[in-house]
Amino acid sequence: MIDSIAQVSKWWAKDFTGNASNIGDTFTVKFKAGDTFTLKVIEIIPDKKVLWEVLDAYQGWVQDPKEWVGTRIMWNIAPVDDNTEVRFTHEGLVPTLECYGTCQAAWEYLMKQSLAALLNTGTGLPA
């Protein structure tokens, strides 16, 4: 599970540089519209948790293009019966942020469709 999350270019953004496999790694994802995010791997607890912090961001379509800076992206992983439950949280992505609605919908797609497809079939649906 954690290895799949670290394969950012296979489920989030094809334009990926850096590494997301180890604590202290940094990486950047870029999108055709110009949005760019640089993150750092803060914590990895095998089979339990992955935590990233957003170090830099640019979203040109909102008034504050750096509103993601300082937010954290977290996965909590737990066995449930014969399956694995993954709980995703983007700490700091709150309704008062201008990008909230669009970003919430994007994360929902990425978690429920792209990352899920990578985990279940080996092929995600990155942008």
N, C-alpha and C positions, 0 to 999 in steps of 0.2 A: 504494500500500500504506500509506504513512505517513498519507496523508489519511484513509483508512478507519479506521485505529487511532484517530486523533484524533476521529472521530465517535462518541464514547463512548455517546451516547444511542441509537445505532442498533444496538449489539451488547452493551453491558454493562448499563446502567441507564437506563431512560426518565427517571427523576428525576435530571436532570443540570443543574448550574449552573456557569458559568465557561467556560473555554476550554482546550483541550488541543492547540492547533495549533502553538504557538511555544515556544521555550525561555523559561522563566520564568513561563509561564502556570500558573495554579492552577485546580482544579476540584473539585467535590464531587459524589459520587453517593450517593443515598439509596435505601433499600429499604423495602418495606411492613412488614417485621418490625422495623424500627428501625435496622438496620445503616447506618452512615454512614461514608464515607471521603473525606478531602480529600487531594489529590495535587498535586504540582508537576512540571512538565515540566523535567527536568534536562538532557537531551541529545537532539538530533535530528541524525542524519547521514543526509541524503537517500538513499533507496534502500538503507540499510544498518542503521540502528539508531534505536530510540526507547527512552528511559529516563525513568521516572517515579519519584519518591520519595513515600512515604506520610508526610504531615505530621501528620495527625490521623486517628483511627479510633474508632469505637464499635461493638462487637459485644456486645450485651447477653446473649448466650447462652453466653459463656465467662467464666471467672473473672477474667481480665485483659482487659477490653473494648478496650484499646489495644494489644494485642500486635502489630498490624500496623505501628505507628508506627516509622518508621526503615527499614522494609523497602523494597525497590526492585523495580519491575516493568519488565522489559526484553524487547524484541523485537529479535532479530538477523535481518536480511533478506539473502538472497543468491540470485543467479540460479543455477539448476540446470537445465542443458539448456534446454528451451523453457519452463520453469516458474520459479516463485519459491518458495524454501524460507523458512519463517518459524519461527524457534526462539524459544519463549517461556520466560522464566525469572522466577519471583518470588523474588528473592534475600532470604533471611531467613525465608521460609516453610519452616520446618524441622519434622521429626517431633516435636520436643519441644513445639511450640506446641499448645495445646488445640484450636484450630480446624483443624489440619493436614489431617485426613482429609476433612472437609466442604469446606474451602477448595480442596484439591487437586481434588476431584471437580467443584466449581463451575468452577474454571479450565479443567479439561479440557472441560467442556460449552461454556463460553464460547469457547474457542479452536477446538475441533474442529467445533462446530455453529454457534454464533451468529456469530462473526467470519468463519468460513469461508463461511457463507451470505451475509453482507454482501459479502464479496469476490467470490464466485462468481455471486450473483444480484442484488445490490444491496439485499437486504432481510435484515437480521440478526434475531436472536431475543432482544432485551434483556428483562431482568426489570423 
